């Protein structure tokens, strides 16, 4: 699954004016320039890999956050006098 910015950048690369593409897609011109800077040299396979890694990174960050909350709760529980 490719993000919408891939097709937007394709239209810009084919010569459509950036302002027209931005109006059609509902994004700011600055966003398109950021996308161009980030994705310009990537082919579709690299972009798919990047998106998979981003999804995995979000999942791992959630796991680490949950573990940190669990550790904090256990410290509170074990720190109390019974």
C-alpha atoms as a printed R data frame, in Angstrom:
   type eleno elety resid chain resno      x      y       z
1  ATOM     1    CA   UNK     A     1  0.000  0.000   0.000
2  ATOM     2    CA   UNK     A     2  1.539  3.262  -1.138
3  ATOM     3    CA   UNK     A     3  0.705  6.573   0.497
4  ATOM     4    CA   UNK     A     4 -1.264  9.238  -1.299
5  ATOM     5    CA   UNK     A     5  1.816 11.427  -1.566
6  ATOM     6    CA   UNK     A     6  3.352  8.945  -4.021
7  ATOM     7    CA   UNK     A     7  0.683  9.716  -6.621
8  ATOM     8    CA   UNK     A     8  0.781 13.408  -5.803
9  ATOM     9    CA   UNK     A     9  4.517 13.505  -6.401
10 ATOM    10    CA   UNK     A    10  4.048 11.542  -9.605
11 ATOM    11    CA   UNK     A    11  1.661 14.176 -10.928
12 ATOM    12    CA   UNK     A    12  4.102 16.955 -10.037
13 ATOM    13    CA   UNK     A    13  6.949 15.059 -11.713
14 ATOM    14    CA   UNK     A    14  4.852 14.672 -14.855
15 ATOM    15    CA   UNK     A    15  4.666 18.442 -15.136
16 ATOM    16    CA   UNK     A    16  1.406 19.456 -13.496
17 ATOM    17    CA   UNK     A    17  1.718 22.723 -11.561
18 ATOM    18    CA   UNK     A    18  2.246 22.192  -7.852
19 ATOM    19    CA   UNK     A    19 -0.506 24.645  -6.924
20 ATOM    20    CA   UNK     A    20 -3.049 22.731  -9.028
21 ATOM    21    CA   UNK     A    21 -2.051 19.362  -7.566
22 ATOM    22    CA   UNK     A    22 -2.189 20.796  -4.039
23 ATOM    23    CA   UNK     A    23 -5.705 22.159  -4.568
24 ATOM    24    CA   UNK     A    24 -6.866 18.804  -5.944
25 ATOM    25    CA   UNK     A    25 -5.327 16.795  -3.081
26 ATOM    26    CA   UNK     A    26 -6.125 19.301  -0.344
27 ATOM    27    CA   UNK     A    27 -2.564 19.750   0.901
28 ATOM    28    CA   UNK     A    28 -0.316 22.768   1.273
29 ATOM    29    CA   UNK     A    29  2.500 23.434  -1.164
30 ATOM    30    CA   UNK     A    30  4.991 23.209   1.694
31 ATOM    31    CA   UNK     A    31  3.788 19.655   2.321
32 ATOM    32    CA   UNK     A    32  4.517 18.666  -1.264
33 ATOM    33    CA   UNK     A    33  7.999 20.159  -1.022
34 ATOM    34    CA   UNK     A    34  8.614 18.176   2.190
35 ATOM    35    CA   UNK     A    35  7.397 14.997   0.479
36 ATOM    36    CA   UNK     A    36  9.699 15.681  -2.467
37 ATOM    37    CA   UNK     A    37 12.669 16.116  -0.152
38 ATOM    38    CA   UNK     A    38 11.860 12.896   1.716
39 ATOM    39    CA   UNK     A    39 10.765 10.587  -1.111
40 ATOM    40    CA   UNK     A    40 12.459 11.958  -4.237
41 ATOM    41    CA   UNK     A    41 15.124  9.284  -4.684
42 ATOM    42    CA   UNK     A    42 13.015  6.317  -3.589
43 ATOM    43    CA   UNK     A    43 11.497  3.746  -5.864
44 ATOM    44    CA   UNK     A    44  8.319  1.884  -4.991
45 ATOM    45    CA   UNK     A    45 10.106 -1.038  -3.312
46 ATOM    46    CA   UNK     A    46 12.079  1.292  -1.055
47 ATOM    47    CA   UNK     A    47  8.945  3.235  -0.193
48 ATOM    48    CA   UNK     A    48  7.061  0.063   0.732
49 ATOM    49    CA   UNK     A    49  9.966 -1.010   2.954
50 ATOM    50    CA   UNK     A    50 10.046  2.420   4.616
51 ATOM    51    CA   UNK     A    51  6.324  2.284   5.359
52 ATOM    52    CA   UNK     A    52  6.625 -1.237   6.825
53 ATOM    53    CA   UNK     A    53  9.489 -0.080   9.038
54 ATOM    54    CA   UNK     A    54  7.505  2.964  10.184
55 ATOM    55    CA   UNK     A    55  4.561  0.736  11.145
56 ATOM    56    CA   UNK     A    56  6.879 -1.643  13.020
57 ATOM    57    CA   UNK     A    57  8.567  1.281  14.774
58 ATOM    58    CA   UNK     A    58  5.201  2.627  15.989
59 ATOM    59    CA   UNK     A    59  4.286 -0.841  17.292
60 ATOM    60    CA   UNK     A    60  7.582 -1.201  19.140
61 ATOM    61    CA   UNK     A    61  7.262  2.265  20.668
62 ATOM    62    CA   UNK     A    62  3.819  1.330  22.012
63 ATOM    63    CA   UNK     A    63  5.272 -1.849  23.519
64 ATOM    64    CA   UNK     A    64  8.102  0.054  25.218
65 ATOM    65    CA   UNK     A    65  5.668  2.668  26.559
66 ATOM    66    CA   UNK     A    66  3.415 -0.056  27.974
67 ATOM    67    CA   UNK     A    67  6.373 -1.784  29.615
68 ATOM    68    CA   UNK     A    68  7.528  1.499  31.155
69 ATOM    69    CA   UNK     A    69  4.057  2.027  32.621
70 ATOM    70    CA   UNK     A    70  4.031 -1.541  33.975
71 ATOM    71    CA   UNK     A    71  7.458 -1.072  35.578
72 ATOM    72    CA   UNK     A    72  6.359  2.197  37.154
73 ATOM    73    CA   UNK     A    73  3.205  0.585  38.547
74 ATOM    74    CA   UNK     A    74  5.202 -2.326  39.984
75 ATOM    75    CA   UNK     A    75  7.680  0.060  41.622
76 ATOM    76    CA   UNK     A    76  4.792  1.918  43.254
77 ATOM    77    CA   UNK     A    77  3.251 -1.336  44.439
78 ATOM    78    CA   UNK     A    78  6.480 -2.829  45.778
79 ATOM    79    CA   UNK     A    79  7.611  0.420  47.356
80 ATOM    80    CA   UNK     A    80  4.671  0.548  49.751
81 ATOM    81    CA   UNK     A    81  4.933 -0.858  53.268
82 ATOM    82    CA   UNK     A    82  2.573 -3.781  53.928
